């Protein structure tokens, strides 16, 4: 079920439908957090995707904690230099003035 919501969120985000993308990524998180370990790389990816939506809406205060949480999850799963962390670092860079 989470894969369907993830694809919908990605589609909506790509097409500028921020509200629908936000709803879809929040649903992904609900499904994953209910079914998986809180330290899953899939949860981190969904958090980062939702953060990107908030950044596109100019809601940086909502995006920042999501990025931090995604980074913490990935750092608990992978080596600090793992390539999976790069996307979250790029998102965090978009939050800096």
Secondary structure, DSSP 4 states (H G I P E B T S, - for coil): -HHHHHHHHHHHHHTT-HHHHHHHHHHHHHHHHHHS-TT-HHHHHHHHHHHHHHHHTT-HHHHHHHHHHHHHHHHHHS-TT-THHHHHHHHHHTT--
